[in-house]
């Protein structure tokens, strides 16, 4: 016996060490779709920038657990906030109007973790499941508190649900992370006692924060049949598509002397810059007294400004090197020159780095600084779209060259603004040939019209391909032809069925000509032609930005008539205000007025950016109330194909979303309420980087400029 104990001692020690090093996975999904155990929540939320997709087979129905099918999602869209949804069904194609009634539901969840409580104390969260639905199979509200003791987490809370069901009263549970890949779970869900386990892939197995979890409810005292186990298989992924990174804080200190560059510091555990030690002291002085000063430190090794500075052979050589390098990236409408004050000027149009205009800006500034730093003090870059200037950026070349090449360099002189139409005395020395007008550009993307979890089926669809042909006519002028081609559809989208009128059609969807004009930070675009397959008319969109881009106001008016039904007219009048919260790359926009289908009311959208992907939460209150979630993704390479004869690319701003009605007798799905008739070449996408081309967004994402240059230099 003593020998057996000795043999087991190393195994026991290894197990004890594994338990001591393991910590409970606080963000794993429950079988209900929110972070938790089996049926109860914990007081944690999905990590900011992280998403989960889960397939599970458990539902509480008619006082017992039953097997069904659930597709669930959960997204950490904001610190301390988790949102998600659930599609639940038994049979995919049953018509609930004519066949046996059974649960089929699309529902939404939200959980909010109370902030400002130290992590080593405890956590508190409140949440709601099945928000606003009257046909609520999963309706529950709750408050929960969690406390971790090393590998053990204890969860306790109180809920309000359907009488006598789960989360109706006090609940509690424990999760013990016995190994890095195994945890044991037991809970009381206010009705039943459940036990089981969870398996997860260790962090070292998958890259970039990806993880796979398998949750198994193995035993419950509410299991009258032999098939008494239930599972949830979920996949964790970063919402940006890559490993989450910690965003460094950016401090901006404006100077009173307009000839000097605004100085930005990227705070973090980085080495101090070697070439500008006094800048930090100057910045601290200004910050302390919270007012601008005329003090500005110019390192002694920077080339002095020379008011008689002409284009010497060495300067022309530097300008030529910059011009040739920019051409090699296939930028368009390139102009390179200088003034008599030692400033290099560059103007480019980006049609290839279509995920984010910051890639083009970072590359152009990096090229200019590294090739021109010995001859020019500064670079002033103008970014244009369709020949219209959209933003102006000025940098100190020596500072930016050091910043662009060294990830440990934590400061850079840079300032950005919307174009001011200030007249600069520029000698444009090199220009690219004007080949952009009438150059065909083809954009291909999926086209999907679908209905989810309706009375007709769990998923009805019509899908196809959308192709867009665009020609740049002149400054601000675009001709557009969009054709859709259907590739497949479900039965309920066939002729004579419920959703036939909302199918993808094999015909021209849009055919328009548009003209955009700019005055400072105001853009005005007029669209004329055919849209939505059957309507012809005119629309005008005016967009006004604040100097930093934090605030945006838009005014949209239009008049359309059906091309065969003279009685079908569409008059639209919409007014919007958008606020951009730079700290979290988040914006909120409220729109009111008369929408596309004649319904009047309000639409509220909060958009959360994760690199170049975005998730939007939408609330619409017009003829009825709806909530929706949409995903906005670039379906094209980060660097697109381009040639002198034409361009073929994917869509950089493809959108997919689902919605459900709330505060009604049922959670019916419907087409058309609160629709904003956006055009193929909307101002915010064509000219403003998907509503991100602003000084405030650029200052927030300075490291993106460096990353793009280092990747593509």
Steps between C-alpha positions, in 0.01 A plus 500: 500500500781739590667416167182586310478836678860575406424418137200731504683787669648650177157481332330664797765772509460563126123521537530740794742718303265503199206605717704773669601641160154473345246778511133475413404618150264783587380569144388152391140481382220325680248289314274808505746709294623743766829455689439263790471136606221282353181699550610775738716805421816607676595861572752524215454594136660416167831683480500827305577418137413130533212306345348155552292278272336195660291203391303336782213255539317588823176686566272523799150439358176398673665448840781277381827503309462395139736462206476767233742700287648834600740731320629764738739792486656726759715807436712719727424822318600736781688469829267338757219445247404175332226472238380190326216313343344160455326319217305203639304241302381140492426446128651727237217496241182462704233761414377611839185652350376166362697229680541413865596797716852479641758750628705681237650823616753772436593682820759744634696514827702761685718486809672794670782458750514769767830690452746644752496193728856365548542163331639337815187595698199363312297569186135602460294491182140553393339371183194420298425210270249523211478880501159647434336195345139410572535145365771440757621145547818614677397820677703567816658787689765448764774637726802288588817526709818295445810447709811304399724306734787396275366225273155508666230753410175532698193661336180602682206708386130567478279498193150566377363266236190301413357369825653174607770493231875559497629832639168558677640572846837437662765304307865411545785284378871424503759438229834336586778519240675174587734509197576765238264316265237362744257653749231336715164675536205470738204738524152558635301698239207588732318184391745213450843382606735439206855364478753445226827626357659728243795428271696779331806526283801640691608850400815367334312275259334763280637839386365854536265434790296228328361227728258207482284400799280195551246527785320180608206490742535139608244464778191680629215416734259611223566232241208260463638324193809296429658759273610717786811684380523832317789682339616836374788530253629853465776678314668815634660746259627859493251740340781669310605168345841519667652491844355771726751773577515756775438846355752752624376834626564801281565844649458801271650837596414785259745787457421867448761536228326375188828443318592220737363148499254372759679248719352163590631252751403133494511407865603156614792294619720617215847645495529877501596651162868566471483800270257720690541475878380853575166456326369297793586775749335761279189285469478447875532874555216574259279225641558617858383853429227384255559781252708525185836669514737637238779276624602240243817300495675452165783245519829649390553242229179583309562691175417869551218663310632703207263757353714510183508123467466406131486163327865411484610189306511299823149611590369410154670163533324441833165605352554266206583210732180560698293529181638177353448311825137615526442394139630153585217467753252576216355810664316725259489875432849533653654843531830578673654843551630751753477861610772751584483424875644150495165317493436202270146474361335178392155435361380143439178311436469157658305235308692190610521496882124479539475356850606829651629831361748512789704234318552734205570797728755305704680374190511841332625678813757227564633521144520881514669512840760234429591618151470872563612560858844630405363757257163603642396597851135401465259311278146615431279224358166548327282192461244523221206288391349550156726803473357665814729570795375322811769547766829685548785364715827671590800327660857572602709276275779406743251428778272300271787303343611385846140419598423307181801268527518425871209347691670608824495866398212654685454853372440673170431853380178488295189708450191437291201704389226508245598703193482875559551611139800697618710603202847352527781622274597158366722413208351167389807344343375152410148391401361164396312483166126564532373147425239469773204648312290236321710223652260208563489366855306180572396405854367150575322398819242251633135605496274347765135547587388277784248441778605327821284305746165596350178299506591367152841359585817545697688642201355619171730664252566637157866546417711601208779722376499877474731663247560872478662689214613853579664770289661818629374770265658817635579654837232367735302339217425126494286284271382175658330185368415217742370164380386215726484135401316242713671164550257325734192533720292307752141396433347800677683739264356330190225653288166506677657446842526733798833670431505504119493880474816523713711265290829584327406582142691440176502858379643846544463608861650850485597729214596849613717797432616711792688820571676593824612848600710593803535818699736467798348213709166503315431244227191514282408219261211483253393162358287470188367178348360155577517324837342200678429335161177688431533862612629805318563841647743728675661514844719757670727433798681772695764400756653742749792411729639680803871597470616180673234270351354423843161637396320445170164623373331376182193613311347265241206586276370325191210425273450178306218347296438143388583451133177310425264597784446875494322489836804364681719794602767527766569833668779488756618760748750383762719686747784340692752581769804279573744515791836319482649376829867471404613324819313184400468547121124517544235725349133559570266645238137603534286547187149637483246592236326325214665176389500316166169317548317809624522404867588782737691475824850460634795268447789464747822322401813438708797376298799330664823476300753219532780591259312499165204289615197655666196380692195725523207482740189662356172607655216612269169647607281597205180306428624235743803440722795295379846417623774380269863405489716550191854407405706720268801326346751564221460211253812583304877465551668769706682602182281472191593425143539800272624567147515794263208356301260418781445350843319199642448479876274380777270721702682678785181569698275194464216495753288215634239528772197344668215663685199409709188680612464581869219612730242337275276197524767295325861533391408517131767584247422759236668671208525873467442699821741785572688457170751769405534497118878499483661504157783289359746788538396660826700801613623332820637200307626662180666803654526444875641152562173343619441807719849478653707754306534770763772650720357338814503152342853548364634612839340197662663261251851637446653154538300387194704748291826339610372144467393560138834653405702222660288235332507642148824698481 
